[in-house]
Each structure stands twice: as structure tokens, then as C-alpha cells.
Amino acid sequence: MKATTMSQLRQWKQEKHKFATITAYDASFAQLFAEQGIPVMLIGDSLGMVVQGQDSTLPVTLEDIVYHTRCVRRGAPKALLLSDLPFMTYATPEQTFDSAAQLMRAGANMVKLEGGSWLCDTVSALTERAVPVCGHLGLTPQSVNIFGGYKVQGRGEAAANQLLQDALALQKAGIQLLVLECVPVELARRVTEELTIPVIGIGAGNATDGQILVMHDAFGITGGHIPKFAKDFLAEAGDIRDAVRLYVKEVEEGVYPGPEHSFQ
């Protein structure tokens, strides 16, 4: 298997070939995911909740993400790895550069950050310094205290237009991928059609170029509140490897996410 590259993801977008991505936090699962055909993995600050037992992503440190990035890279040497820049690790240019450098040295191919057009200067500066960037719009979990909870974003014409403008501005600044989380299906469709870069959805319907799930959601082992967009592929498949293959198949065929996993 050849290494997954951004040029390949851009080609898939042009060919309308949908692709599945998943979060990974250790070498064993990363290897399993790669062997079942997952081309892109995210070392997400979601590890704060699903690995560390925190009630949000905010306590996650850069050191945490660096450690888990190293683990995942060992398990999936040819996957395209995105690593989250945790809360307040990209507040100043110097801090941003140091944080991104640590993640890239640990094995990331790209860093992911949350926020709108106010981040354009940060994105441009990273891109100029050879650090590929993935944007994240919609429900941005690091802003949970601003939003007052985990709520669907982009509802209403003004909010939808603002999100689209943010996406276009971030693309112009240099992001190479965009994650859209918890937005209405039609807004996700608009953004995906307007952007030339691949768009990965989570709780954004099946019109995006790719899908991402937290691995714990895909296997039905999430404690407490289960997100509407989650699907327990393990319950249906009965085996972890079969579950991952089923997830990949349903994403590629546009079956998942269905209307029951989406917001109108």
C-alpha cells in the first residue's frame, strides 16, 4: 500500500470518491485501521474525553497529542495523519510555530485547528513555513464554553452565510482540508461544492467528500450521551475488523451517514 497524500485526496474529491477517516490514539488500532483501508486518521483532542475521562477537550495538552501522534505513526506508517492543536496552543505566532513543529516531528502530516476567518493569518504563517493545515468549522469543541454546550451550528441564513465565508477565507489563507462538524446537511453541501479542497464531515450529512468518526462512537463504546451522528458498526458487523470495513464501505457508497444521523 502506498502512502496517502493530499494530492490523492484532492483527486478523490474531483472523482467524487468518498473516503472514510477515523480517530486513532495508539499503535494497535492505527495498524488495524490501516489494514482495513482507512487512509486518513486524526489524533484528536477528543482523547481528553474518550481516553482520559475528562468532560471536555480543554484539559488536553500538546504533550498528550505529541505522545499519541508518535504511537499512531508507528502503527500506521503510510496513513495521512492529522493532529489536533489543543486548546490555547496556537494563541501567539511563536507558540503556534513551536506547537506545530512538535506535532510534525512526532509524525503528523498536517495540524488541525478550530476557528473561522480570524485564524487566516495563523494559517498563512504555518503554510509559508511548510506546515499543512486542516481547518475545523461548525461545532468546534474547544469553544464549548462560548457556545454554551455542544449544539448544531450554522442554522439560519446569517449563520450559514458566515460559516461559508469563513470556509472560503480559510481556503484562501491556505488550509488543505476542512472538517465540518454538526451543521445542517444543505449547508455542508454548499460548503463542499464551493470549496476546491476536500471537506470531511462529522454530523454534517453525506454530501461531504469524506467522513470522520471518533473510533469509540464507531464501536458503540462511548459512555453517556451518544451523538446523533454516531453509528455502532460493531453491533452490526460483530467483529472489529468487519466493523471498520463496513464503515469504509458505507461511507464510500454514501449510505452512511443517513438522514437519521444528520441535521436538517
N, C-alpha and C positions, 0 to 999 in steps of 0.2 A: 504494500500500500504506500502510495506517495504521500508526502506531507501536504496537508491542506493549506492553501494560500488565499489571500484576499482576492487575487485575480480570478481564482476559481469561484469564489462566492459571487463576484460581480458577473461572471459568465452565467452562473446558475440563475441569477436574477433575470438576465436577458432572455434566458431559455425558459423562464418560468418553472424552473426545477426547484421545488420547495425542499428545505433542509431542516433537520432536527438538531437542536443543541440541548445541552443539559448542564446543570451544575455538577461539579466534582470537587472533592476535598481531600482525597487520598489516592495512593498509587493503585490499590487493588481495584477500586471501582473505575478509575480512569482507564485502566487496561481493559476491563470488561466492556466499558462503553465503546472504546476504540475498536475492539474486536467485533462488536455488533454493528459497526458502521456509523457511529456518531463522529462527525468531522470537526465539530467545534464544541469546546467546553468552557464554562465560566467558573472561575474560582470566585464565588460571590461572597459579599459580606453577609449574605443570608446564613453563613455558617454561625454567626452570632446566635441565631435562634435555633437552628436545627442541630448544630454540633455542640455549642456551648451552653444552650439552655437559657439564653438571655431573652428579654421580652421585646427587643428591637435590634436593629443592626448597629445602633450608635456605639455600643461599647467595643466593637471590633477594632483592633489596632492594625497598623501597617505590618507590624511583625507577624501578626496572625496570618494575614494574606500572603506574605512572603513565604512563610513556612508551608502553608498548604499549596501554594503555587509550585514550590520545589517538589512536593510529594506527587502532585498530579503530573508534572512534567516527566518524572521518572516512569510513571505508569503509561503515559500516552505521548511518546516522543515525537509523533508525527501529527498530532492534533493541533488545530489552531486554538491557542489558549488566550482567553480574555481574563484579566484580573482586575477586580474592583479596587479603586482608590477609596479607602474608607473615609468615614465622616471626619471633616476638618483636616485632611491630609493634603489638600490642594487649595489652601486658603491664600497663600502668597506664591509668587513665581518661584522663589528659591526652594520653598517647601515642596511645591509641585514637582520640580525637576528632580529633587532628591528622592521623593516617593516613587516617581515613575522609574527612575534608574534602578532602584532596589527591586521593583517588580520585574523589570525586563531582565535584570541579571539573574533573577530566580527562575526564569524560564517563560515568562509571559511573552506573547507575540503582540499584545495590544493591551492598553489600560482602558478601563471604563469609568466614566464619571457621570454624576447626576446633575442635571440642571439645564436651563434654557440659554437664550442668546447672551446672557451676562457672562457665560463661560467662553465666548468666542475668542477672546484674547488668549486665554489659557490653552484652548485647543490649537490655535495658530502657533503659539510658542512651542508646544510639545511637538507638533508636526514638523516644524522647522528644525527641531533637534532630533529627528528620526524616531520619534515615539508615536506609533499609530494609536489613534484614539477611537473608542466607541462611545457614543452619546447614550443618554437614557432620559426619556421624557415620559410624561403621563404621571402615574403614581411613582414617585421617587421616594423609597422608604426612608432615606436619610432625612427627609423633610416631614416626617410623621408628626412632629410637634407643631409644625406650621399648618399642616392640613387638618389637624385635629383627629387623626386616625387614618386608617387605610381605606381610602374612598376612591371611587371611579373619578377620573379626571377628564376634562375636555368635553363635558356635557354643556350644551348651549352654544349658540353660534359664535359668540365673542371668545369663549374659552377655546373652542375648536380652532378658530382662526389664529389665535395666539400660539397654540401648540404647533400648528402648521408653519407659521412664520419662524418660530424658534427652531424647528427642524431644518428649514431651508437655510437659516443663518448659520447653524452649526455645520451643515454640509459645506457651505461656502468657506467656513473657517478651517475645514479640513478633516472632520470626522469621516471614518471609512465605513462604520457600521452604526446603526441606531437601534436601541432596544425601546420598544413602546409597551408600557405596562398599564393594564386596566384602563383602557379607553374604549369608547363605542366603536363597533365594527366599521361603520361608514367612515369615521374619522381615520381609523387605521388604514382603510382602503385608499383614502385621499392622500395621506402622507406617503404610503408605499408607491403610489402611482406618480406622485410629484417628485420624489427623490430618485436620483440616479444610483445611490448607494443601497446595499441590501438593508432591509428593515426586518428585525426579529421581534415577534410579538409574544407577550405573555398576558393572557386575559384581554387580547385585542382582536379576537376573531381569526379567521383562516385566510384573510386576504393578504397578509404579510408574506415576505419572502421566506422567512424561517420562523420556527417556534422554539421557545425555551421553557423548560420546567425545572423547578427545584427537584432534585432526584428523590427526595423524601415524599414529595407530592405524587410523583410518578409511581411510587411503590406503595402508596397508601399507608405510610408510617408517620405521617405528620400528626403531632399531638394537638389537641384543642381545635380551634377554628380551622375548617378546611376551605380554602378559597374556591369560589365558584368555578374558576377556570381549571382546577385540578382534575385529573382523571387517574384512577387507580388501575394502571395497566397490569400490575402484578396479579390483581384479583382475577382479571380476565384471562391472563396467559398462564398463570400457575407456576411460572419459573422466571427467575430474574432475567436471564438472557433472552428468553422468549418475550418477556415484557418490554425490554429495550427494543428488540426487533419490531414488535408490534407498534410501539411508539413511533419509530422511524417510518414504518410503512404508512401509518395513518396520517402522519404529517405530510409525507411526500404525495399521498393521494388526496390531500385536502379534506380528509374525513374528520381529523382532529385539528383544531377544536371545532366541535359542532355548536349549534345555536344554544344548547344548554350550558355551554362553557363560556358564552360570550355576553357582552353588554350591548344593549341596543341604544 
